[in-house]
Amino acid sequence: MKVTFVATVFNEEKNIKLLLESLFSQSKFPDEIIIVDGGSTDNTVSEISSFKFPESGSNAKIKLLFKKGNISVGRNEAIKSANNEIIVCSDAGCILDKDWIKNIIKPFENKNVDVVAGYYKGNAKTIFQKCLVPYVLVMPDKADVNNFLPATRSMAFKKSIWKKMGEFDEKISYSEDYAFAKKLKKNKANIVFAKKAVVSWMPRDNFGSAFLMFYRFAKGDAESRILRPKVVLIFLRYLIGLFLIIFYITFRSQVILNILYLMFFLYILWSIIKNYKYVKKIGAILFLPLLQIESDIAVMLGTIRGLFSFVNFN
């Protein structure tokens, strides 16, 4: 079974080497490697070009292509250039488990399988990163084998199903893989979850970059006309809170003020209880509520901006 590995990069000089090192440490090597640069202005290209290949292992060399555009444009360009039917993909900022390729292509032994969703975990070093991970990734205890959607951090698919689905939507700059996965699900593609095909993802390390990430994901979802149930609940929570604040300002009701205090306390307590088990560090009591509030605001702003973008597209 011949395999092509694809990835896209844009200003990833700090992360690309880790991805390449893990790629060339695989127990099963890809037969072809295609990386598309989207117009990096840092040293990403030179890092790839000067990468020192291991003396033993894969005979595959990196085919570096250049295509300006968003991640969907780059990924489609890489897949179009692939010579093999089985495509495996990950991203810069990820580290592949040594058996990742071996495990993620194994389900294709069944000819009816179209797509394999690998798993991804957080490679967190600081308390902040450990607190961020459950807000971004699907934690192991919540991974539903029957409904786990593929994400391009850890994903394999047949080139033919990619063509059939109309490729990745190049109008979408972020969450393009979620939109693609929803399309696969809607069209009843045969998706298999490979929990042992693990990729480690490096979380953002500060509030600013985390906010931008949440914002971009939400904007991408809205541009794709995808409204997740969690997003609806976020808007509902804040609309109820806004209504009560306006009611209090208008009538100066002590009862309403007490309800607002109670709601805020329960909100903070809930944000700690639901994710503390994944961190188990005292500092999480501070970071988890702050990340909850930050992610809520970023998601609402990103969703609103994405909806406006969708209107502009049309």
N, C-alpha and C positions, 0 to 999 in steps of 0.2 A: 504494500500500500504506500504509494508515493505521496508526500506531504509538502505543502508550501506554507512557510511561516510568513505572515505579513504584519507590519506595524507602521504607524505613522508617527512622525515626530515634528515638533516645533519648539525651538528653544529649550531643548532637554539636555544640555551639556552636563548637568549635575547628575542626571539619572540614567542616561542611555548606556553607560558602561556596565552598570549593575544588571540591566536587562540582557545585554549581550553576553556577559560572563555566565549568567544562568542558562542562556540559550545554548551556549557551547559546552555546558556541563551536563546536558541531557543524556539519559540512558538510551534514548531513541532520538537520533538526530533528524532534523528536517532535510528533505532532498533539495529544497530551494528556500532562500531567504530573500524577501523583498521588503525594503524599508523606503517609505516615501517621505521626503522632507517638504514641509509646507511653506518654506521660505524663512528658515531660521536666520536670525541676525546675531546669534552667539556662536559658540564653538561646537555646536552639535555635529555639523558635517565633518569637521576635522577629527572629532572624537570617534566617529564611526569609521572614517577613512584610515585612521591610525591605529585602530583596534588591533591588538596583538592576538592572532589566532593561536589556539592551543596546538601543540606539535602533533598530537594524535586526536582522532575523532572524526568529525564531519568533514567531508570533502566540499561541502557547500560553501560558497563564498557569498558575501552580502552584495545583492544587487541594489544599489542606491539610486533611487529615482527622485526627480524634482517636479513638484506640481503645486503651484500656489493655490490656496483655498483652505476651506475648513477641513475638519477631520474626516467628514464623509467623502469629500472630494479625494483626499489622499488615500483613504481606504479602498474606494472603488478603483482608483488607478492601480493600486497594488494588486488587487484581485484580477483585474483585466489582464495584467501582465503575467499572472501565474500560469504555469504550464501543467499544473496538477489539479485534479478534481477535488481533493481534500485540502481545505484551507484551515489553518489554525492561526489564531491571532491573540495578541496581548498588546499592552501599551508600555511606553516608557514610564517609569515610576513603579514598575512591577518587577518582582523577582520570581522566576519560575521554579517550582519544585523540580528536583532532578528527574522525576518520573512523569512530569506533566504531559509531555507529548505522548508518551507511551499510554498513559491512562485516558487522555482525552480523545484519542483516535480508536481506542479499543471497541467502543460501541458500533463503529462503522463495519465491524465484521458481520453485523446484521445489515443486509443490503437495503432494508426498508428505513433505516435511520437517516434523517436529513440533517439534523443539527445536534450538537452535543454542548450542553451547558456545563462548563467546569466551575469549580468553587473558587472563592477568593477570601482571603483573611487579611486582617490588618497587621502590618509590621510596625507596631507602635513602640516607641522608645520612651516617650515622656508621658506624664499623667494627662496632659492636654490631649495628646494623640490617642491615648487609650479611651478617653471620654468621647472623642470625636468619632471613633470607629463605629459604635452602634447607631449613630445618626446617619451613617453613610452606607454601611454594608449590611447584608443579611447575616445575622448571627447564627451560629451552628444550631442552636435549639429552636430557631424559627425557620430553618430551611425545609421547605415542603418539597419532597422528592417529586411529587406529581405536578407541581405548579411553579417550579423554580425556572424563571426566565433567564435566558443566556445574556451575558454582558461581555463586551469585547475585551475586558481584562483577562477573561479565561473562556474562550469560545472556539468551537470548530464547526465547520459546515461544508456541505458540498457546493461547489461552484455553481452547479445547475440550479440549486434551490435559491441561491443568491440572485441569479438571473431571473428566475421565475417570480420572485418577490419584487422585482424592479430595482434591485440594488439598494444601497443606503441612500436615504433622502438627502440630496446635496443642499437643500434649502435649510436644513437643520444643522446648527453648529455644535450643539450639545444635546445629550440624551438621545443621539441618533441611534444608538444600539437598542435602547428601550423601545423606540418607535419601530425599529426593525423586528424586535422580538414580539411586539404586539401584533405586527402584521403576520409573522410566522404562526402565532397562536390562532389568529382569526382565520387563516387559510388552512388550519389543521395540519401544519407540517409536523413530522414525527420528531419531537424533541426529547432527548434523553439527558438526565442529570447524572454527571460523573463526579461524585463528591470527592473522589481521590485525586482528581486533576486539579491540584491546588496552586494558586498564584498568591504571592504575598504582595499586598499593596501598601505603599508608603503614604500615610495620611499627611495632610497639611499640618504645619507646626505653629500656626498662629491664628488669631481670630479674623484678621483681615483676609487672608487667603481662604480660610474656611467659609467666610461670608460670600466671597466671590464664587466659590465652588457651588454652594447651595443656590445662589442666584442664577448661575448659568444652567444648572440642571433643571430648575423650575421653568426658566425661560424656554429651554429646549423642549420640555414637555408641552408647554402651552403652544409653542409653534407647531408641534406635531398634533395638536388638538387632542392631547391626552390629559385628562384631569383625574389624578389619583384620588381615591377616597380620603386619604390622609390630608390632602390639600384642601378638600372641601371642609373637613372638620376644623382645620386651622382657621380658615376664613370665618366659619360659624362661631368658633370660640371668641374671636376678636370682635366680631359684630355684636355678639351678646354683651361682651365687656364694654364696648363703645356705647351701646344703647343704655346700659346701666349707669355709665359715667354721665351721659347727657341727662338722664333722668335725675341723678343726684344733683348735678349743677342747677337744674331747673327747679327742683322742689326741696333741695337741702334735707333729704330724708336720711335720718340716722340709720334706719333699717337698711336702706340701700347701700349706705357706706359700709356697714358691717358685712353685708353680703359680698361687696367688692373685696374687702379685706380677706374674708374667708376663701373666696374664689382664688385670690392671688396666692394665699398660703397653700391651698390644696394643689394648685398648679405647680408651684415650686417643689412641693413634697412629691408629687407624681413624677416630675422630671428626674428626681433623684432615685426614687424607688425602682422605676422601670429599668434603669440602666446601671445602677450601682454594682450589681452582681457581676458585670463584665469588667469592672475596674478594680473594685475592692481596695481603694486608696482613699484616705481621708480628704485629700484635695479634690476628689470628685464631687464632694458636697458643694463646692464653689463652682467648678467648671460645668457640671451637668446642667444646672439651671440657666447659666449664661449661654451655653450652647443651644439650649432649647429655645430661649427667647430670640437669639441671633438667627437660628435656622428658620423659625417661624416668620420673622420679618423678611429675611432674604427670599424665602419661598413665595410670600405674598407679593413682594415687589417684582420678583422674576416672573411670576405667573401673569401679573398685570402687564408687564412689558412684553412678554411673549404673545399675549392676546392681541396687543396693539400691532405687533410685528406681523401676526397672522392676518389681521385686517389689511395691513399695508400690502402683503403679498397678493391679496385678492382685489 
